[in-house]
Amino acid sequence: MPKFTCSCGHDMNLSQGRPDFELALIPEKRIEEIADFLASEVKMTDEQFFNMIDEVKHTVYRCPVCRRLHVESRINKNHFDTYALVPSPQ
Ligand SMILES: [Zn+2]
């Protein structure tokens, strides 16, 4: 069963569709380009829509337990950079 194990030890199950913890990080510029397409007379298919996103997106897993973000590298698809919450000073 494909899974991703967070640094906190929580296993995220990747084998059942699109789980709520799987996110896409997309540059604002690309979102604007897609919006321009949608506003124009040029018809965009769903395949074109997903291709435009897949070209630039980073897959992100957000751990539901500790809220760490695991961001997939665009260069090495099997590498994730992990970002953890830092407690704010009181
Ligand atoms: Zn975690």
PDB file of the backbone (N, CA, C, O) and the ligand in Angstrom, with CONECT records:
HET     ZN  A 101       1
ATOM      1  N   MET A   1       0.846  -1.185   0.000  1.00  0.00           N
ATOM      2  CA  MET A   1       0.000   0.000   0.000  1.00  0.00           C
ATOM      3  C   MET A   1       0.888   1.245   0.000  1.00  0.00           C
ATOM      4  O   MET A   1       1.693   1.426   0.914  1.00  0.00           O
ATOM      5  N   PRO A   2       0.753   2.099  -1.007  1.00  0.00           N
ATOM      6  CA  PRO A   2       1.573   3.320  -1.018  1.00  0.00           C
ATOM      7  C   PRO A   2       1.207   4.237   0.149  1.00  0.00           C
ATOM      8  O   PRO A   2       0.034   4.487   0.428  1.00  0.00           O
ATOM      9  N   LYS A   3       2.241   4.724   0.813  1.00  0.00           N
ATOM     10  CA  LYS A   3       2.012   5.640   1.918  1.00  0.00           C
ATOM     11  C   LYS A   3       3.193   6.588   2.019  1.00  0.00           C
ATOM     12  O   LYS A   3       4.274   6.325   1.492  1.00  0.00           O
ATOM     13  N   PHE A   4       2.964   7.689   2.705  1.00  0.00           N
ATOM     14  CA  PHE A   4       4.020   8.652   2.980  1.00  0.00           C
ATOM     15  C   PHE A   4       4.069   8.798   4.494  1.00  0.00           C
ATOM     16  O   PHE A   4       3.058   9.100   5.129  1.00  0.00           O
ATOM     17  N   THR A   5       5.252   8.581   5.071  1.00  0.00           N
ATOM     18  CA  THR A   5       5.384   8.674   6.521  1.00  0.00           C
ATOM     19  C   THR A   5       5.967  10.029   6.898  1.00  0.00           C
ATOM     20  O   THR A   5       7.062  10.392   6.469  1.00  0.00           O
ATOM     21  N   CYS A   6       5.223  10.764   7.703  1.00  0.00           N
ATOM     22  CA  CYS A   6       5.651  12.084   8.181  1.00  0.00           C
ATOM     23  C   CYS A   6       6.761  11.924   9.220  1.00  0.00           C
ATOM     24  O   CYS A   6       6.923  10.859   9.817  1.00  0.00           O
ATOM     25  N   SER A   7       7.512  12.986   9.423  1.00  0.00           N
ATOM     26  CA  SER A   7       8.578  12.983  10.443  1.00  0.00           C
ATOM     27  C   SER A   7       8.022  12.702  11.835  1.00  0.00           C
ATOM     28  O   SER A   7       8.756  12.226  12.701  1.00  0.00           O
ATOM     29  N   CYS A   8       6.732  12.990  12.071  1.00  0.00           N
ATOM     30  CA  CYS A   8       6.130  12.749  13.391  1.00  0.00           C
ATOM     31  C   CYS A   8       5.729  11.293  13.561  1.00  0.00           C
ATOM     32  O   CYS A   8       5.317  10.882  14.645  1.00  0.00           O
ATOM     33  N   GLY A   9       5.849  10.507  12.487  1.00  0.00           N
ATOM     34  CA  GLY A   9       5.511   9.092  12.561  1.00  0.00           C
ATOM     35  C   GLY A   9       4.159   8.738  11.966  1.00  0.00           C
ATOM     36  O   GLY A   9       3.842   7.558  11.813  1.00  0.00           O
ATOM     37  N   HIS A  10       3.357   9.744  11.626  1.00  0.00           N
ATOM     38  CA  HIS A  10       2.036   9.472  11.060  1.00  0.00           C
ATOM     39  C   HIS A  10       2.163   8.974   9.616  1.00  0.00           C
ATOM     40  O   HIS A  10       2.860   9.579   8.802  1.00  0.00           O
ATOM     41  N   ASP A  11       1.485   7.869   9.312  1.00  0.00           N
ATOM     42  CA  ASP A  11       1.451   7.337   7.949  1.00  0.00           C
ATOM     43  C   ASP A  11       0.265   7.916   7.197  1.00  0.00           C
ATOM     44  O   ASP A  11      -0.872   7.843   7.663  1.00  0.00           O
ATOM     45  N   MET A  12       0.536   8.496   6.025  1.00  0.00           N
ATOM     46  CA  MET A  12      -0.536   9.026   5.171  1.00  0.00           C
ATOM     47  C   MET A  12      -0.759   8.037   4.036  1.00  0.00           C
ATOM     48  O   MET A  12       0.146   7.773   3.246  1.00  0.00           O
ATOM     49  N   ASN A  13      -1.953   7.501   3.962  1.00  0.00           N
ATOM     50  CA  ASN A  13      -2.317   6.502   2.958  1.00  0.00           C
ATOM     51  C   ASN A  13      -2.545   7.185   1.606  1.00  0.00           C
ATOM     52  O   ASN A  13      -3.405   8.058   1.484  1.00  0.00           O
ATOM     53  N   LEU A  14      -1.770   6.781   0.591  1.00  0.00           N
ATOM     54  CA  LEU A  14      -1.862   7.410  -0.734  1.00  0.00           C
ATOM     55  C   LEU A  14      -2.600   6.536  -1.741  1.00  0.00           C
ATOM     56  O   LEU A  14      -2.638   6.855  -2.929  1.00  0.00           O
ATOM     57  N   SER A  15      -3.189   5.433  -1.273  1.00  0.00           N
ATOM     58  CA  SER A  15      -3.745   4.461  -2.225  1.00  0.00           C
ATOM     59  C   SER A  15      -5.232   4.630  -2.487  1.00  0.00           C
ATOM     60  O   SER A  15      -5.808   3.869  -3.265  1.00  0.00           O
ATOM     61  N   GLN A  16      -5.872   5.621  -1.849  1.00  0.00           N
ATOM     62  CA  GLN A  16      -7.323   5.748  -2.022  1.00  0.00           C
ATOM     63  C   GLN A  16      -7.690   7.114  -2.573  1.00  0.00           C
ATOM     64  O   GLN A  16      -8.036   8.025  -1.821  1.00  0.00           O
ATOM     65  N   GLY A  17      -7.612   7.253  -3.900  1.00  0.00           N
ATOM     66  CA  GLY A  17      -8.039   8.487  -4.560  1.00  0.00           C
ATOM     67  C   GLY A  17      -7.223   9.680  -4.135  1.00  0.00           C
ATOM     68  O   GLY A  17      -6.015   9.584  -3.917  1.00  0.00           O
ATOM     69  N   ARG A  18      -7.900  10.814  -4.020  1.00  0.00           N
ATOM     70  CA  ARG A  18      -7.237  12.065  -3.632  1.00  0.00           C
ATOM     71  C   ARG A  18      -7.588  12.382  -2.193  1.00  0.00           C
ATOM     72  O   ARG A  18      -8.675  12.891  -1.919  1.00  0.00           O
ATOM     73  N   PRO A  19      -6.678  12.085  -1.259  1.00  0.00           N
ATOM     74  CA  PRO A  19      -6.976  12.377   0.141  1.00  0.00           C
ATOM     75  C   PRO A  19      -6.948  13.876   0.427  1.00  0.00           C
ATOM     76  O   PRO A  19      -6.341  14.647  -0.317  1.00  0.00           O
ATOM     77  N   ASP A  20      -7.607  14.280   1.502  1.00  0.00           N
ATOM     78  CA  ASP A  20      -7.680  15.700   1.873  1.00  0.00           C
ATOM     79  C   ASP A  20      -6.309  16.298   2.180  1.00  0.00           C
ATOM     80  O   ASP A  20      -6.132  17.511   2.072  1.00  0.00           O
ATOM     81  N   PHE A  21      -5.335  15.466   2.564  1.00  0.00           N
ATOM     82  CA  PHE A  21      -4.012  16.013   2.910  1.00  0.00           C
ATOM     83  C   PHE A  21      -3.143  16.256   1.685  1.00  0.00           C
ATOM     84  O   PHE A  21      -2.066  16.841   1.803  1.00  0.00           O
ATOM     85  N   GLU A  22      -3.598  15.811   0.487  1.00  0.00           N
ATOM     86  CA  GLU A  22      -2.821  16.028  -0.734  1.00  0.00           C
ATOM     87  C   GLU A  22      -3.241  17.351  -1.364  1.00  0.00           C
ATOM     88  O   GLU A  22      -4.403  17.546  -1.721  1.00  0.00           O
ATOM     89  N   LEU A  23      -2.270  18.259  -1.492  1.00  0.00           N
ATOM     90  CA  LEU A  23      -2.542  19.598  -2.016  1.00  0.00           C
ATOM     91  C   LEU A  23      -1.676  19.852  -3.238  1.00  0.00           C
ATOM     92  O   LEU A  23      -0.744  19.096  -3.515  1.00  0.00           O
ATOM     93  N   ALA A  24      -1.986  20.920  -3.972  1.00  0.00           N
ATOM     94  CA  ALA A  24      -1.169  21.333  -5.110  1.00  0.00           C
ATOM     95  C   ALA A  24      -0.708  22.770  -4.873  1.00  0.00           C
ATOM     96  O   ALA A  24      -1.513  23.654  -4.578  1.00  0.00           O
ATOM     97  N   LEU A  25       0.599  22.984  -5.008  1.00  0.00           N
ATOM     98  CA  LEU A  25       1.173  24.323  -4.906  1.00  0.00           C
ATOM     99  C   LEU A  25       1.379  24.828  -6.328  1.00  0.00           C
ATOM    100  O   LEU A  25       2.168  24.263  -7.084  1.00  0.00           O
ATOM    101  N   ILE A  26       0.666  25.897  -6.691  1.00  0.00           N
ATOM    102  CA  ILE A  26       0.642  26.382  -8.074  1.00  0.00           C
ATOM    103  C   ILE A  26       1.003  27.864  -8.088  1.00  0.00           C
ATOM    104  O   ILE A  26       0.441  28.641  -7.316  1.00  0.00           O
ATOM    105  N   PRO A  27       1.943  28.269  -8.963  1.00  0.00           N
ATOM    106  CA  PRO A  27       2.280  29.696  -9.026  1.00  0.00           C
ATOM    107  C   PRO A  27       1.057  30.550  -9.390  1.00  0.00           C
ATOM    108  O   PRO A  27       0.259  30.181 -10.251  1.00  0.00           O
ATOM    109  N   GLU A  28       0.933  31.685  -8.720  1.00  0.00           N
ATOM    110  CA  GLU A  28      -0.170  32.618  -9.000  1.00  0.00           C
ATOM    111  C   GLU A  28      -0.208  32.979 -10.486  1.00  0.00           C
ATOM    112  O   GLU A  28      -1.277  33.134 -11.077  1.00  0.00           O
ATOM    113  N   LYS A  29       0.992  33.108 -11.079  1.00  0.00           N
ATOM    114  CA  LYS A  29       1.075  33.472 -12.501  1.00  0.00           C
ATOM    115  C   LYS A  29       0.307  32.460 -13.354  1.00  0.00           C
ATOM    116  O   LYS A  29      -0.394  32.843 -14.291  1.00  0.00           O
ATOM    117  N   ARG A  30       0.436  31.181 -13.034  1.00  0.00           N
ATOM    118  CA  ARG A  30      -0.255  30.153 -13.823  1.00  0.00           C
ATOM    119  C   ARG A  30      -1.770  30.226 -13.613  1.00  0.00           C
ATOM    120  O   ARG A  30      -2.543  30.014 -14.547  1.00  0.00           O
ATOM    121  N   ILE A  31      -2.181  30.522 -12.400  1.00  0.00           N
ATOM    122  CA  ILE A  31      -3.615  30.658 -12.125  1.00  0.00           C
ATOM    123  C   ILE A  31      -4.187  31.805 -12.961  1.00  0.00           C
ATOM    124  O   ILE A  31      -5.281  31.690 -13.515  1.00  0.00           O
ATOM    125  N   GLU A  32      -3.442  32.913 -13.049  1.00  0.00           N
ATOM    126  CA  GLU A  32      -3.890  34.047 -13.862  1.00  0.00           C
ATOM    127  C   GLU A  32      -3.957  33.663 -15.339  1.00  0.00           C
ATOM    128  O   GLU A  32      -4.878  34.068 -16.047  1.00  0.00           O
ATOM    129  N   GLU A  33      -2.965  32.871 -15.808  1.00  0.00           N
ATOM    130  CA  GLU A  33      -2.976  32.428 -17.211  1.00  0.00           C
ATOM    131  C   GLU A  33      -4.207  31.564 -17.502  1.00  0.00           C
ATOM    132  O   GLU A  33      -4.826  31.696 -18.557  1.00  0.00           O
ATOM    133  N   ILE A  34      -4.553  30.692 -16.574  1.00  0.00           N
ATOM    134  CA  ILE A  34      -5.737  29.844 -16.746  1.00  0.00           C
ATOM    135  C   ILE A  34      -6.999  30.705 -16.735  1.00  0.00           C
ATOM    136  O   ILE A  34      -7.914  30.488 -17.529  1.00  0.00           O
ATOM    137  N   ALA A  35      -7.041  31.674 -15.835  1.00  0.00           N
ATOM    138  CA  ALA A  35      -8.201  32.574 -15.774  1.00  0.00           C
ATOM    139  C   ALA A  35      -8.346  33.351 -17.081  1.00  0.00           C
ATOM    140  O   ALA A  35      -9.460  33.568 -17.557  1.00  0.00           O
ATOM    141  N   ASP A  36      -7.214  33.771 -17.662  1.00  0.00           N
ATOM    142  CA  ASP A  36      -7.259  34.483 -18.941  1.00  0.00           C
ATOM    143  C   ASP A  36      -7.837  33.586 -20.032  1.00  0.00           C
ATOM    144  O   ASP A  36      -8.626  34.041 -20.861  1.00  0.00           O
ATOM    145  N   PHE A  37      -7.448  32.323 -20.032  1.00  0.00           N
ATOM    146  CA  PHE A  37      -8.010  31.370 -20.996  1.00  0.00           C
ATOM    147  C   PHE A  37      -9.522  31.265 -20.823  1.00  0.00           C
ATOM    148  O   PHE A  37     -10.276  31.327 -21.794  1.00  0.00           O
ATOM    149  N   LEU A  38      -9.951  31.106 -19.574  1.00  0.00           N
ATOM    150  CA  LEU A  38     -11.374  30.915 -19.297  1.00  0.00           C
ATOM    151  C   LEU A  38     -12.195  32.144 -19.682  1.00  0.00           C
ATOM    152  O   LEU A  38     -13.362  32.030 -20.056  1.00  0.00           O
ATOM    153  N   ALA A  39     -11.570  33.323 -19.587  1.00  0.00           N
ATOM    154  CA  ALA A  39     -12.276  34.562 -19.920  1.00  0.00           C
ATOM    155  C   ALA A  39     -12.269  34.843 -21.423  1.00  0.00           C
ATOM    156  O   ALA A  39     -13.031  35.679 -21.909  1.00  0.00           O
ATOM    157  N   SER A  40     -11.406  34.140 -22.150  1.00  0.00           N
ATOM    158  CA  SER A  40     -11.289  34.407 -23.585  1.00  0.00           C
ATOM    159  C   SER A  40     -12.270  33.551 -24.377  1.00  0.00           C
ATOM    160  O   SER A  40     -13.027  32.759 -23.816  1.00  0.00           O
ATOM    161  N   GLU A  41     -12.237  33.730 -25.668  1.00  0.00           N
ATOM    162  CA  GLU A  41     -13.103  32.963 -26.569  1.00  0.00           C
ATOM    163  C   GLU A  41     -12.529  31.575 -26.844  1.00  0.00           C
ATOM    164  O   GLU A  41     -13.215  30.701 -27.374  1.00  0.00           O
ATOM    165  N   VAL A  42     -11.248  31.386 -26.474  1.00  0.00           N
ATOM    166  CA  VAL A  42     -10.592  30.106 -26.727  1.00  0.00           C
ATOM    167  C   VAL A  42     -11.127  29.067 -25.740  1.00  0.00           C
ATOM    168  O   VAL A  42     -11.109  29.277 -24.527  1.00  0.00           O
ATOM    169  N   LYS A  43     -11.597  27.960 -26.274  1.00  0.00           N
ATOM    170  CA  LYS A  43     -12.146  26.914 -25.417  1.00  0.00           C
ATOM    171  C   LYS A  43     -11.009  26.062 -24.857  1.00  0.00           C
ATOM    172  O   LYS A  43     -10.105  25.656 -25.586  1.00  0.00           O
ATOM    173  N   MET A  44     -11.069  25.800 -23.556  1.00  0.00           N
ATOM    174  CA  MET A  44     -10.070  24.963 -22.904  1.00  0.00           C
ATOM    175  C   MET A  44     -10.719  23.661 -22.472  1.00  0.00           C
ATOM    176  O   MET A  44     -11.763  23.663 -21.819  1.00  0.00           O
ATOM    177  N   THR A  45     -10.093  22.546 -22.841  1.00  0.00           N
ATOM    178  CA  THR A  45     -10.616  21.246 -22.408  1.00  0.00           C
ATOM    179  C   THR A  45     -10.137  20.959 -20.992  1.00  0.00           C
ATOM    180  O   THR A  45      -9.226  21.618 -20.490  1.00  0.00           O
ATOM    181  N   ASP A  46     -10.754  19.977 -20.354  1.00  0.00           N
ATOM    182  CA  ASP A  46     -10.291  19.601 -19.013  1.00  0.00           C
ATOM    183  C   ASP A  46      -8.872  19.053 -19.072  1.00  0.00           C
ATOM    184  O   ASP A  46      -8.097  19.240 -18.134  1.00  0.00           O
ATOM    185  N   GLU A  47      -8.520  18.372 -20.176  1.00  0.00           N
ATOM    186  CA  GLU A  47      -7.161  17.854 -20.328  1.00  0.00           C
ATOM    187  C   GLU A  47      -6.156  19.011 -20.395  1.00  0.00           C
ATOM    188  O   GLU A  47      -5.103  18.953 -19.759  1.00  0.00           O
ATOM    189  N   GLN A  48      -6.477  20.058 -21.163  1.00  0.00           N
ATOM    190  CA  GLN A  48      -5.598  21.226 -21.237  1.00  0.00           C
ATOM    191  C   GLN A  48      -5.468  21.893 -19.869  1.00  0.00           C
ATOM    192  O   GLN A  48      -4.382  22.314 -19.472  1.00  0.00           O
ATOM    193  N   PHE A  49      -6.588  21.980 -19.160  1.00  0.00           N
ATOM    194  CA  PHE A  49      -6.591  22.580 -17.827  1.00  0.00           C
ATOM    195  C   PHE A  49      -5.617  21.843 -16.907  1.00  0.00           C
ATOM    196  O   PHE A  49      -4.771  22.461 -16.262  1.00  0.00           O
ATOM    197  N   PHE A  50      -5.747  20.519 -16.853  1.00  0.00           N
ATOM    198  CA  PHE A  50      -4.869  19.750 -15.965  1.00  0.00           C
ATOM    199  C   PHE A  50      -3.423  19.760 -16.448  1.00  0.00           C
ATOM    200  O   PHE A  50      -2.505  19.742 -15.628  1.00  0.00           O
ATOM    201  N   ASN A  51      -3.203  19.788 -17.759  1.00  0.00           N
ATOM    202  CA  ASN A  51      -1.830  19.873 -18.273  1.00  0.00           C
ATOM    203  C   ASN A  51      -1.164  21.182 -17.833  1.00  0.00           C
ATOM    204  O   ASN A  51       0.002  21.190 -17.438  1.00  0.00           O
ATOM    205  N   MET A  52      -1.917  22.289 -17.906  1.00  0.00           N
ATOM    206  CA  MET A  52      -1.353  23.582 -17.509  1.00  0.00           C
ATOM    207  C   MET A  52      -0.973  23.586 -16.037  1.00  0.00           C
ATOM    208  O   MET A  52       0.012  24.212 -15.644  1.00  0.00           O
ATOM    209  N   ILE A  53      -1.751  22.893 -15.230  1.00  0.00           N
ATOM    210  CA  ILE A  53      -1.443  22.813 -13.800  1.00  0.00           C
ATOM    211  C   ILE A  53      -0.273  21.869 -13.566  1.00  0.00           C
ATOM    212  O   ILE A  53       0.664  22.200 -12.839  1.00  0.00           O
ATOM    213  N   ASP A  54      -0.329  20.684 -14.191  1.00  0.00           N
ATOM    214  CA  ASP A  54       0.714  19.678 -13.942  1.00  0.00           C
ATOM    215  C   ASP A  54       2.103  20.151 -14.369  1.00  0.00           C
ATOM    216  O   ASP A  54       3.106  19.713 -13.806  1.00  0.00           O
ATOM    217  N   GLU A  55       2.167  21.057 -15.375  1.00  0.00           N
ATOM    218  CA  GLU A  55       3.456  21.569 -15.841  1.00  0.00           C
ATOM    219  C   GLU A  55       4.224  22.306 -14.752  1.00  0.00           C
ATOM    220  O   GLU A  55       5.454  22.345 -14.779  1.00  0.00           O
ATOM    221  N   VAL A  56       3.514  22.887 -13.803  1.00  0.00           N
ATOM    222  CA  VAL A  56       4.174  23.776 -12.833  1.00  0.00           C
ATOM    223  C   VAL A  56       3.925  23.426 -11.372  1.00  0.00           C
ATOM    224  O   VAL A  56       4.559  23.997 -10.485  1.00  0.00           O
ATOM    225  N   LYS A  57       3.027  22.510 -11.115  1.00  0.00           N
ATOM    226  CA  LYS A  57       2.631  22.287  -9.717  1.00  0.00           C
ATOM    227  C   LYS A  57       3.658  21.488  -8.923  1.00  0.00           C
ATOM    228  O   LYS A  57       4.420  20.690  -9.469  1.00  0.00           O
ATOM    229  N   HIS A  58       3.651  21.731  -7.621  1.00  0.00           N
ATOM    230  CA  HIS A  58       4.357  20.904  -6.660  1.00  0.00           C
ATOM    231  C   HIS A  58       3.282  20.155  -5.881  1.00  0.00           C
ATOM    232  O   HIS A  58       2.336  20.766  -5.383  1.00  0.00           O
ATOM    233  N   THR A  59       3.420  18.844  -5.774  1.00  0.00           N
ATOM    234  CA  THR A  59       2.533  18.089  -4.897  1.00  0.00           C
ATOM    235  C   THR A  59       2.957  18.348  -3.458  1.00  0.00           C
ATOM    236  O   THR A  59       4.145  18.336  -3.134  1.00  0.00           O
ATOM    237  N   VAL A  60       1.971  18.582  -2.604  1.00  0.00           N
ATOM    238  CA  VAL A  60       2.234  18.860  -1.192  1.00  0.00           C
ATOM    239  C   VAL A  60       1.389  17.910  -0.340  1.00  0.00           C
ATOM    240  O   VAL A  60       0.190  17.758  -0.575  1.00  0.00           O
ATOM    241  N   TYR A  61       2.013  17.280   0.640  1.00  0.00           N
ATOM    242  CA  TYR A  61       1.277  16.503   1.632  1.00  0.00           C
ATOM    243  C   TYR A  61       1.308  17.284   2.931  1.00  0.00           C
ATOM    244  O   TYR A  61       2.380  17.628   3.430  1.00  0.00           O
ATOM    245  N   ARG A  62       0.121  17.569   3.486  1.00  0.00           N
ATOM    246  CA  ARG A  62       0.031  18.275   4.771  1.00  0.00           C
ATOM    247  C   ARG A  62      -0.385  17.262   5.828  1.00  0.00           C
ATOM    248  O   ARG A  62      -1.495  16.730   5.797  1.00  0.00           O
ATOM    249  N   CYS A  63       0.509  17.008   6.751  1.00  0.00           N
ATOM    250  CA  CYS A  63       0.238  16.007   7.776  1.00  0.00           C
ATOM    251  C   CYS A  63      -0.957  16.459   8.628  1.00  0.00           C
ATOM    252  O   CYS A  63      -0.936  17.558   9.183  1.00  0.00           O
ATOM    253  N   PRO A  64      -1.999  15.617   8.735  1.00  0.00           N
ATOM    254  CA  PRO A  64      -3.167  16.000   9.539  1.00  0.00           C
ATOM    255  C   PRO A  64      -2.893  15.982  11.044  1.00  0.00           C
ATOM    256  O   PRO A  64      -3.703  16.484  11.824  1.00  0.00           O
ATOM    257  N   VAL A  65      -1.773  15.415  11.452  1.00  0.00           N
ATOM    258  CA  VAL A  65      -1.464  15.337  12.888  1.00  0.00           C
ATOM    259  C   VAL A  65      -0.624  16.541  13.326  1.00  0.00           C
ATOM    260  O   VAL A  65      -1.015  17.263  14.243  1.00  0.00           O
ATOM    261  N   CYS A  66       0.530  16.763  12.677  1.00  0.00           N
ATOM    262  CA  CYS A  66       1.444  17.831  13.133  1.00  0.00           C
ATOM    263  C   CYS A  66       1.434  19.050  12.201  1.00  0.00           C
ATOM    264  O   CYS A  66       2.059  20.065  12.506  1.00  0.00           O
ATOM    265  N   ARG A  67       0.735  18.956  11.079  1.00  0.00           N
ATOM    266  CA  ARG A  67       0.573  20.045  10.106  1.00  0.00           C
ATOM    267  C   ARG A  67       1.856  20.395   9.361  1.00  0.00           C
ATOM    268  O   ARG A  67       1.932  21.451   8.732  1.00  0.00           O
ATOM    269  N   ARG A  68       2.878  19.516   9.423  1.00  0.00           N
ATOM    270  CA  ARG A  68       4.057  19.736   8.581  1.00  0.00           C
ATOM    271  C   ARG A  68       3.634  19.700   7.118  1.00  0.00           C
ATOM    272  O   ARG A  68       2.705  18.986   6.741  1.00  0.00           O
ATOM    273  N   LEU A  69       4.335  20.487   6.301  1.00  0.00           N
ATOM    274  CA  LEU A  69       4.135  20.455   4.849  1.00  0.00           C
ATOM    275  C   LEU A  69       5.311  19.736   4.207  1.00  0.00           C
ATOM    276  O   LEU A  69       6.467  20.051   4.487  1.00  0.00           O
ATOM    277  N   HIS A  70       5.013  18.771   3.346  1.00  0.00           N
ATOM    278  CA  HIS A  70       6.029  18.030   2.608  1.00  0.00           C
ATOM    279  C   HIS A  70       5.844  18.393   1.135  1.00  0.00           C
ATOM    280  O   HIS A  70       4.858  17.997   0.513  1.00  0.00           O
ATOM    281  N   VAL A  71       6.790  19.143   0.585  1.00  0.00           N
ATOM    282  CA  VAL A  71       6.676  19.696  -0.765  1.00  0.00           C
ATOM    283  C   VAL A  71       7.576  18.920  -1.715  1.00  0.00           C
ATOM    284  O   VAL A  71       8.789  18.846  -1.518  1.00  0.00           O
ATOM    285  N   GLU A  72       6.971  18.344  -2.744  1.00  0.00           N
ATOM    286  CA  GLU A  72       7.719  17.544  -3.719  1.00  0.00           C
ATOM    287  C   GLU A  72       8.601  18.430  -4.595  1.00  0.00           C
ATOM    288  O   GLU A  72       8.180  19.487  -5.064  1.00  0.00           O
ATOM    289  N   SER A  73       9.836  17.970  -4.803  1.00  0.00           N
ATOM    290  CA  SER A  73      10.758  18.683  -5.678  1.00  0.00           C
ATOM    291  C   SER A  73      10.313  18.529  -7.130  1.00  0.00           C
ATOM    292  O   SER A  73       9.833  17.465  -7.521  1.00  0.00           O
ATOM    293  N   ARG A  74      10.471  19.588  -7.936  1.00  0.00           N
ATOM    294  CA  ARG A  74      10.140  19.500  -9.370  1.00  0.00           C
ATOM    295  C   ARG A  74      11.278  18.804 -10.115  1.00  0.00           C
ATOM    296  O   ARG A  74      11.067  18.255 -11.196  1.00  0.00           O
ATOM    297  N   ILE A  75      12.468  18.827  -9.548  1.00  0.00           N
ATOM    298  CA  ILE A  75      13.633  18.231 -10.205  1.00  0.00           C
ATOM    299  C   ILE A  75      13.705  16.741  -9.915  1.00  0.00           C
ATOM    300  O   ILE A  75      13.884  15.933 -10.826  1.00  0.00           O
ATOM    301  N   ASN A  76      13.565  16.380  -8.651  1.00  0.00           N
ATOM    302  CA  ASN A  76      13.611  14.977  -8.246  1.00  0.00           C
ATOM    303  C   ASN A  76      12.258  14.605  -7.657  1.00  0.00           C
ATOM    304  O   ASN A  76      11.958  14.929  -6.508  1.00  0.00           O
ATOM    305  N   LYS A  77      11.443  13.917  -8.460  1.00  0.00           N
ATOM    306  CA  LYS A  77      10.062  13.638  -8.073  1.00  0.00           C
ATOM    307  C   LYS A  77       9.935  12.773  -6.823  1.00  0.00           C
ATOM    308  O   LYS A  77       8.855  12.692  -6.237  1.00  0.00           O
ATOM    309  N   ASN A  78      11.018  12.130  -6.410  1.00  0.00           N
ATOM    310  CA  ASN A  78      10.935  11.288  -5.217  1.00  0.00           C
ATOM    311  C   ASN A  78      11.465  11.995  -3.974  1.00  0.00           C
ATOM    312  O   ASN A  78      11.598  11.382  -2.914  1.00  0.00           O
ATOM    313  N   HIS A  79      11.768  13.288  -4.106  1.00  0.00           N
ATOM    314  CA  HIS A  79      12.304  14.038  -2.979  1.00  0.00           C
ATOM    315  C   HIS A  79      11.275  15.061  -2.488  1.00  0.00           C
ATOM    316  O   HIS A  79      10.639  15.756  -3.280  1.00  0.00           O
ATOM    317  N   PHE A  80      11.132  15.132  -1.172  1.00  0.00           N
ATOM    318  CA  PHE A  80      10.225  16.115  -0.579  1.00  0.00           C
ATOM    319  C   PHE A  80      11.011  16.987   0.399  1.00  0.00           C
ATOM    320  O   PHE A  80      11.803  16.474   1.189  1.00  0.00           O
ATOM    321  N   ASP A  81      10.798  18.297   0.350  1.00  0.00           N
ATOM    322  CA  ASP A  81      11.325  19.211   1.363  1.00  0.00           C
ATOM    323  C   ASP A  81      10.237  19.375   2.413  1.00  0.00           C
ATOM    324  O   ASP A  81       9.065  19.565   2.087  1.00  0.00           O
ATOM    325  N   THR A  82      10.637  19.300   3.678  1.00  0.00           N
ATOM    326  CA  THR A  82       9.667  19.343   4.773  1.00  0.00           C
ATOM    327  C   THR A  82       9.744  20.669   5.514  1.00  0.00           C
ATOM    328  O   THR A  82      10.830  21.156   5.831  1.00  0.00           O
ATOM    329  N   TYR A  83       8.572  21.249   5.788  1.00  0.00           N
ATOM    330  CA  TYR A  83       8.467  22.514   6.521  1.00  0.00           C
ATOM    331  C   TYR A  83       7.595  22.281   7.748  1.00  0.00           C
ATOM    332  O   TYR A  83       6.470  21.793   7.647  1.00  0.00           O
ATOM    333  N   ALA A  84       8.140  22.642   8.913  1.00  0.00           N
ATOM    334  CA  ALA A  84       7.403  22.449  10.162  1.00  0.00           C
ATOM    335  C   ALA A  84       7.014  23.792  10.755  1.00  0.00           C
ATOM    336  O   ALA A  84       7.673  24.806  10.525  1.00  0.00           O
ATOM    337  N   LEU A  85       5.931  23.779  11.525  1.00  0.00           N
ATOM    338  CA  LEU A  85       5.503  24.982  12.228  1.00  0.00           C
ATOM    339  C   LEU A  85       6.528  25.336  13.294  1.00  0.00           C
ATOM    340  O   LEU A  85       7.060  24.465  13.982  1.00  0.00           O
ATOM    341  N   VAL A  86       6.791  26.617  13.416  1.00  0.00           N
ATOM    342  CA  VAL A  86       7.679  27.096  14.468  1.00  0.00           C
ATOM    343  C   VAL A  86       6.794  27.831  15.467  1.00  0.00           C
ATOM    344  O   VAL A  86       6.071  28.754  15.092  1.00  0.00           O
ATOM    345  N   PRO A  87       6.845  27.429  16.739  1.00  0.00           N
ATOM    346  CA  PRO A  87       5.997  28.118  17.720  1.00  0.00           C
ATOM    347  C   PRO A  87       6.331  29.603  17.766  1.00  0.00           C
ATOM    348  O   PRO A  87       7.502  29.981  17.786  1.00  0.00           O
ATOM    349  N   SER A  88       5.306  30.441  17.784  1.00  0.00           N
ATOM    350  CA  SER A  88       5.568  31.878  17.848  1.00  0.00           C
ATOM    351  C   SER A  88       5.947  32.259  19.278  1.00  0.00           C
ATOM    352  O   SER A  88       5.423  31.703  20.243  1.00  0.00           O
ATOM    353  N   PRO A  89       6.876  33.226  19.396  1.00  0.00           N
ATOM    354  CA  PRO A  89       7.305  33.642  20.738  1.00  0.00           C
ATOM    355  C   PRO A  89       6.144  34.262  21.509  1.00  0.00           C
ATOM    356  O   PRO A  89       5.291  34.936  20.932  1.00  0.00           O
ATOM    357  N   GLN A  90       6.123  34.026  22.821  1.00  0.00           N
ATOM    358  CA  GLN A  90       5.000  34.540  23.616  1.00  0.00           C
ATOM    359  C   GLN A  90       5.421  35.705  24.475  1.00  0.00           C
ATOM    360  O   GLN A  90       4.602  36.259  25.208  1.00  0.00           O
TER     361      GLN A  90
HETATM  362 ZN    ZN A 101       3.218  14.786  10.997  1.00  0.00          ZN2+
END
